[in-house]
Amino acid sequence: MVEVAYAADAAAGTGGPGGLMSFLPLVLIFVVFYFLLIRPQQKKAKEHQG
């Protein structure tokens, strides 16, 4: 029974670098949104202002 708990814990990616790796897709999505949406919008606003 304890082995099953350890296996479930490992599959969830908790603890150590595994927990950090679970946030990696979220960070990548944010970076893609920044380059595709936020940065061009700021450029357009700067051109409109100046």
C-alpha positions as CSV (number, residue, x, y, z in Angstrom):
1,M,0.0,0.0,0.0
2,V,2.9,2.4,0.8
3,E,4.4,1.7,-2.6
4,V,1.2,2.8,-4.3
5,A,1.3,6.1,-2.4
6,Y,4.9,6.6,-3.5
7,A,4.0,5.8,-7.1
8,A,1.1,8.2,-7.1
9,D,3.3,10.9,-5.5
10,A,5.9,10.4,-8.2
11,A,3.3,10.5,-11.0
12,A,1.9,13.8,-9.6
13,G,5.4,15.3,-10.0
14,T,5.6,16.7,-6.5
15,G,8.8,17.3,-4.7
16,G,12.2,18.3,-6.0
17,P,12.8,19.3,-9.6
18,G,9.7,17.4,-10.7
19,G,7.5,20.0,-9.1
20,L,9.4,22.7,-11.0
21,M,8.9,20.8,-14.2
22,S,5.2,20.8,-13.8
23,F,5.2,24.7,-14.1
24,L,7.3,24.6,-17.2
25,P,4.3,24.4,-19.7
26,L,2.6,27.3,-17.9
27,V,5.8,29.4,-18.3
28,L,6.1,28.5,-22.0
29,I,2.5,29.4,-22.6
30,F,3.1,32.8,-21.0
31,V,6.2,33.4,-23.1
32,V,4.3,32.6,-26.3
33,F,1.5,34.9,-25.3
34,Y,4.0,37.7,-24.6
35,F,5.6,37.5,-28.0
36,L,2.4,37.0,-30.0
37,L,0.0,39.3,-28.2
38,I,1.5,41.7,-25.7
39,R,4.7,42.8,-27.5
40,P,3.0,43.7,-30.8
41,Q,0.3,45.6,-29.0
42,Q,2.9,47.7,-27.1
43,K,4.7,48.4,-30.4
44,K,1.4,49.5,-32.0
45,A,0.6,51.7,-29.0
46,K,4.1,53.3,-29.2
47,E,3.7,54.0,-32.9
48,H,0.3,55.6,-32.3
49,Q,1.7,57.7,-29.4
50,G,4.8,58.9,-31.2
